[in-house]
């Protein structure tokens, strides 16, 4: 079963009849141009933004329709808080359910998965119910509205990992044809998941093959529930393309699977900072996954959850200093998924 995921967002609706044909024509031209650009270089730019007036966290994609194959997502975080870009493939059953309900797929996902997660989370984070009751309520709510989310499940396909405010990260993944939902579930200061307030979008992958070759890695990493994070060589200063192979996948106490994140540290020997970071990455607790990582931690990206056997390529330029590889799971050190290292001059 695919781990339960945090999702959330009100979706904008447009019903201005007099502009219908103008918008339709402009949209067709724009989509064709975007698809052409994506096909040429295989790079999609994603910008994370914050609307301070409406208090919305938003994604802006350079294209929402792309060819299948290897795609590099350049994630530009133009907001004042940390974000990531998690990609889910919607099963055919989900697409069919949205059609049968007469709802746009994005609305159907929001109402069936995202909204229940936030609404059931609210009494838990306030301390009104315990974690067991929360999970029971959550599963029941999603089964009622979107049973396809559990069976056959919405597969996690990776995507750029945690990226600090005003920073940029880059990750390459392989996407087959289909419909996808992308999200960020970092929370705001009111314990509201970003996906509930805007960071939820739909991405269409067409049957056309991009014919983009997969990146050539400079080093190789594996992650598994049994061996944790393993990398085949010491990293030096400069540009790297790290091949990240998911040897397996599991569901942990926080209902999610493992992923790979890279962060720069002020001091890798600061045990208190590492404990604070690990605790911050467990969304279940008040104050965790809120806004920004603990001080003196700067996220550089990585890859979000992927299914067993999947591979992502993480592109990063390392400067001299201390770093940590960490998975967004409870007590990552106990699973050998918290590893510090130093890049020399």
Secondary structure, DSSP 8 states (H G I E B T S, - for coil): ----------------GGGHHHHHHHHHHHHHHHHHHHHHH-EEEEEEEEETTTTEEEEEES-SEEEEEEEEEEEEE-SSS-B--EEEE--HHHHHHHHHHT--HHHHHIIIIIHHHHHHHHHHHTTSS-HHHHHHHHHHHHHHHHGGGTTTT-EEB--B--B-TT-EEEEEEEE-SEEEEEE---B-TTS-BGGGGT-EEEEEEEEEE--------SEEEEEETTTEEEESS---SEEEEEEEEE------TTS----EEEEEES-TT-HHHHHHHHHHT-TTSTTTTBSS-STTEEEEEEE--B-TT-EEEEEEEE-SEEEEEE-SSTTGGGGT-EEEEEE--
